[in-house]
Amino acid sequence: MDRVLLGESGLSVSPVCFGTWQLSPRFWGEQSKDDAVSAMKLAYDQGINFIDTADAYGDGYGESVVGEAIKDLPRDELVIVTKVFNHFNPDGSRYPDLTPDHVAERCEASLGRLGLDTIDLYLLHLYDQLTPLADIAGTLERLRDQGKVRAIGVSNHSVEQLRAQRRCGAYSVIQPPYSLIDPVGESGLLPYCQSENVGVMVYSPLHKGLLTGKYTGTETFDDFRGYHADFQGERFKELCDKVQSLRPIADRYELTICQLAIVATLMHPAIHVAICGIKTPEQIAEAAGAVGRTISREDYFAVRNLVGPAGPKLADAKGEQK
Ligand SMILES: NC(=O)c1ccc[n+]([C@@H]2O[C@H](COP(=O)([O-])OP(=O)(O)OC[C@H]3O[C@@H](n4cnc5c(N)ncnc54)[C@H](OP(=O)(O)O)[C@@H]3O)[C@@H](O)[C@H]2O)c1
């Protein structure tokens, strides 16, 4: 399985990362823990060494399931990411809290749930505007000195927020949203990351399942997609039709639509890793099948034009405007 260097983090990872947000019942409803554990073990067998979780996924539950899945796998071959941001109240409510004592406490709790001595990559889940940036960076530096985290990064930051953080600390990775349907960050965040060699691991590359091609536009959802605009009415149907129009290109490369979406996402030179949200062994096997594949420049732009946002189209392979 291919490996990529994640910016200047020193981490060598598979271009597909196993995403575990699906273990958050508040968003995704109840998932089978057995399926999740089997899927993580299969991921390792298929060469996926990168797992993304957060203390917020099921308020610690996601991390515990990761801990269970990896306990018998070779530690040195795995790269585990988790995130910190929230203060969790006993009644289930949360608020942002990246103050030094709280981060140190949350890091200890994450290590315990994951069954690890070191978190390979520790991310600030969001931007906390109340805590001075130097305090956050100082805390993370101490955790690194203590060997509790190896590399640090951020998620859900604008390019200006990332720039500001990097003036205070050694943040080498960002985890932003990105999909071919909504390719955010291409005019600001991604060029900045490319020029500064910041590792980029994008989340929701399958647009929360839409880019797998398995929906027709008539489905209803009893998870958070039941109130997500892209999964409602005419917009849902229109997006599903656009995704189906990818099939002839996918067929030509003997890829599934899901794999084609991952391949095209990873062709962006700023993007190192696509984190796919996985519920079952079948889903990770399909995603793993995209690694190492590529499509032509002409087909890349065709894919972008078929499912991308409306408006001026990207230049095609001949440099003309469509
Ligand atoms: N940093 C952050 O704030 C943040 C935010 C969101 C996500 N993330 C991370 O990124 C990961 C991925 O993002 P995401 O979960 O939003 O979206 P995603 O990867 O775009 O979509 C996940 C959904 O795609 C479907 N799927 C995945 N593989 C499939 C396959 N091979 N065949 C058919 N369906 C497949 C599943 O849908 P069904 O449910 O229909 O089976 C799954 O729930 C998360 O798990 C999490 O680790 C981070």
The ligand as a Gaussian input file, in Angstrom:
#p B3LYP/6-31G(d) Opt

LIG

0 1
 N      -12.749000      17.335000      11.853000
 C      -14.059000      17.367000      11.740000
 O      -14.744000      18.293000      12.202000
 C      -14.742000      16.237000      11.001000
 C      -16.064000      16.403000      10.567000
 C      -16.656000      15.358000       9.873000
 C      -15.945000      14.187000       9.655000
 N      -14.663000      14.041000      10.118000
 C      -13.889000      12.787000       9.911000
 O      -13.931000      12.428000       8.547000
 C      -14.554000      11.161000       8.381000
 C      -15.309000      11.144000       7.061000
 O      -16.262000      12.157000       6.967000
 P      -17.845000      11.868000       6.899000
 O      -18.184000      10.726000       7.745000
 O      -18.512000      13.154000       7.130000
 O      -18.171000      11.600000       5.408000
 P      -17.845000      10.692000       4.163000
 O      -16.625000       9.893000       4.323000
 O      -17.944000      11.651000       3.071000
 O      -19.124000       9.742000       4.121000
 C      -19.307000       8.715000       5.053000
 C      -20.495000       7.861000       4.624000
 O      -20.236000       7.336000       3.341000
 C      -20.805000       6.065000       3.228000
 N      -19.741000       5.150000       2.765000
 C      -18.431000       5.149000       3.079000
 N      -17.797000       4.210000       2.372000
 C      -18.719000       3.610000       1.594000
 C      -18.682000       2.576000       0.651000
 N      -17.537000       1.983000       0.313000
 N      -19.831000       2.218000       0.049000
 C      -20.980000       2.820000       0.338000
 N      -21.084000       3.806000       1.242000
 C      -19.965000       4.207000       1.852000
 C      -21.380000       5.667000       4.556000
 O      -22.757000       5.982000       4.401000
 P      -23.932000       5.201000       5.112000
 O      -24.000000       5.852000       6.420000
 O      -25.118000       5.501000       4.253000
 O      -23.526000       3.770000       5.150000
 C      -20.700000       6.648000       5.507000
 O      -21.481000       6.944000       6.613000
 C      -15.383000      10.977000       9.656000
 O      -15.659000       9.629000       9.961000
 C      -14.477000      11.607000      10.671000
 O      -13.433000      10.712000      11.048000
 C      -14.059000      15.067000      10.774000

